Structure formats: structure tokens, C-alpha cells
Amino acid sequence: MKSMRAFTLAEVLVTLGIIGVVSAMTVPSLMQNYQRQSYITQLHKVYNELSQSLLSYVNEKNAINLVEAGITSQGAVNTFITSKFKIVQTCSGKITPCFPELTGYKKMNATALTDGAFTSAAL
């Protein structure tokens, strides 16, 4: 009878361990790259939808540009957006309906972050 050669259990376990370590090092960077590419794709989609809506609005008004179409103020932009897109929630200048309360957060210099402080440049 011929003697059959095979890998020992130790050799198989070492190989699997090496594969596990290599995959543990590469999978996070692959996921980060995938997520970054996903964000870029979403941004392109939003940009294209907004661009097409603006072109459609300009064509509806028989205008050459946005100013001639009447989009010259924040109110006109708000009217345009509400007429062309489905609005899930309107913040109306307040932080709380759209963003969480600013409690428990700190700036880089460890001072407390209060309402409205996120708009200042001082740290």
C-alpha cells in the first residue's frame, strides 16, 4: 500500500491563522474604501438631481439663467426646492428638529459646547 502524504493539523491551523491575520488587516481598509465610494456616488446622484431640476426650472420659465428665472433670494430657493423635491422635515432655522441637542459635547480645547457655539471659529 502506498503511503499517502497530507498536511498535518498544525500546518493547516498555522495557514488559517495567517489568512485570518491578513484578512483582519485588509478588510477594514476595503470597507472604508467602499463606504467612501458609496458617499461619492450618493453625492453625484444628489448633484445630478439638483442640476437637472434647476435646468428644468429654467426651461419652464423660458429663462437663460437662474437669476432670470427668479431664483434670487433664499425664499425663492425654498420655493423652488419645495416645488421640485419631497421634503421630509423642515428645520425652519432651528437646530432641534433636525439635529440633536448640543449637550455633553466638548470643543478641541475641552471647553463645553453650547447652543450656537458651533458657528464660532474660536476654540
C-alpha positions as CSV (number, residue, x, y, z in Angstrom):
1,M,0.0,0.0,0.0
2,K,1.3,3.4,-0.9
3,S,1.9,5.9,1.8
4,M,-0.3,9.0,1.4
5,R,1.1,12.4,2.2
6,A,-1.1,15.1,3.7
7,F,-0.8,18.3,5.7
8,T,-0.7,18.0,9.5
9,L,-3.3,19.7,11.6
10,A,-0.7,22.1,12.9
11,E,0.3,23.2,9.4
12,V,-3.4,23.7,8.5
13,L,-4.0,25.8,11.6
14,V,-1.0,28.0,11.1
15,T,-2.1,28.6,7.5
16,L,-5.6,29.5,8.6
17,G,-4.2,31.8,11.3
18,I,-2.0,33.6,8.7
19,I,-5.0,34.0,6.4
20,G,-7.1,35.3,9.3
21,V,-4.5,37.9,10.3
22,V,-4.0,39.1,6.7
23,S,-7.8,39.4,6.2
24,A,-8.2,41.2,9.6
25,M,-5.7,43.8,8.4
26,T,-7.2,44.3,4.9
27,V,-10.9,44.1,5.4
28,P,-11.3,47.4,7.3
29,S,-9.5,49.4,4.6
30,L,-11.6,47.7,2.0
31,M,-14.8,48.6,3.8
32,Q,-13.6,52.2,4.3
33,N,-12.8,52.5,0.6
34,Y,-16.2,51.0,-0.3
35,Q,-18.0,53.4,2.1
36,R,-16.1,56.4,0.7
37,Q,-17.0,55.3,-2.8
38,S,-20.6,54.9,-1.7
39,Y,-20.6,58.5,-0.4
40,I,-19.1,59.8,-3.6
41,T,-21.8,58.0,-5.6
42,Q,-24.6,59.5,-3.4
43,L,-23.1,62.9,-3.8
44,H,-23.0,62.6,-7.6
45,K,-26.7,61.5,-7.5
46,V,-27.8,64.4,-5.5
47,Y,-25.8,66.8,-7.6
48,N,-27.2,65.4,-10.8
49,E,-30.8,65.6,-9.5
50,L,-30.4,69.1,-8.3
51,S,-28.7,70.1,-11.6
52,Q,-31.5,68.5,-13.7
53,S,-34.2,70.2,-11.5
54,L,-32.5,73.6,-11.9
55,L,-32.3,73.2,-15.7
56,S,-35.9,72.1,-15.8
57,Y,-37.0,75.1,-13.8
58,V,-35.0,77.5,-16.0
59,N,-36.6,75.9,-19.1
60,E,-40.1,76.1,-17.6
61,K,-39.6,79.8,-17.0
62,N,-38.1,80.3,-20.6
63,A,-35.1,81.9,-18.9
64,I,-31.4,81.9,-19.7
65,N,-30.1,81.6,-16.1
66,L,-31.3,81.2,-12.5
67,V,-31.4,85.0,-11.9
68,E,-33.7,85.5,-14.9
69,A,-35.8,82.5,-13.7
70,G,-36.4,84.3,-10.5
71,I,-34.1,82.5,-8.1
72,T,-32.5,85.5,-6.5
73,S,-33.3,85.1,-2.8
74,Q,-33.4,82.4,-0.1
75,G,-37.2,82.5,-0.3
76,A,-37.1,81.8,-4.0
77,V,-34.7,78.9,-3.4
78,N,-37.0,77.5,-0.7
79,T,-40.0,77.7,-3.0
80,F,-38.0,76.0,-5.8
81,I,-36.9,73.2,-3.5
82,T,-40.4,72.6,-2.1
83,S,-41.9,72.5,-5.6
84,K,-39.4,70.1,-7.1
85,F,-38.5,67.8,-4.2
86,K,-40.3,65.8,-1.5
87,I,-39.5,67.5,1.9
88,V,-39.3,65.1,4.8
89,Q,-38.7,67.7,7.5
90,T,-38.3,71.5,7.6
91,C,-35.9,72.8,10.2
92,S,-37.1,76.5,9.8
93,G,-33.9,78.0,11.2
94,K,-33.9,75.9,14.4
95,I,-31.4,73.2,15.3
96,T,-33.5,70.9,17.4
97,P,-35.9,69.4,14.9
98,C,-33.1,68.4,12.6
99,F,-30.1,67.9,14.9
100,P,-29.8,66.6,18.4
101,E,-29.3,68.9,21.4
102,L,-25.7,70.0,21.9
103,T,-25.3,68.7,25.4
104,G,-22.4,66.7,26.5
105,Y,-20.1,67.7,23.6
106,K,-16.8,69.5,24.0
107,K,-14.6,71.6,21.8
108,M,-11.0,70.6,21.0
109,N,-9.8,72.6,24.0
110,A,-12.1,70.6,26.3
111,T,-14.5,73.5,27.0
112,A,-18.2,72.8,26.9
113,L,-20.0,73.3,23.6
114,T,-23.2,75.3,24.0
115,D,-26.1,76.1,21.6
116,G,-24.8,78.3,18.7
117,A,-21.1,77.7,19.6
118,F,-20.6,75.5,16.6
119,T,-20.8,78.6,14.4
120,S,-18.0,80.4,16.0
121,A,-14.4,80.0,14.9
122,A,-12.9,80.3,18.4
123,L,-11.7,77.2,20.1
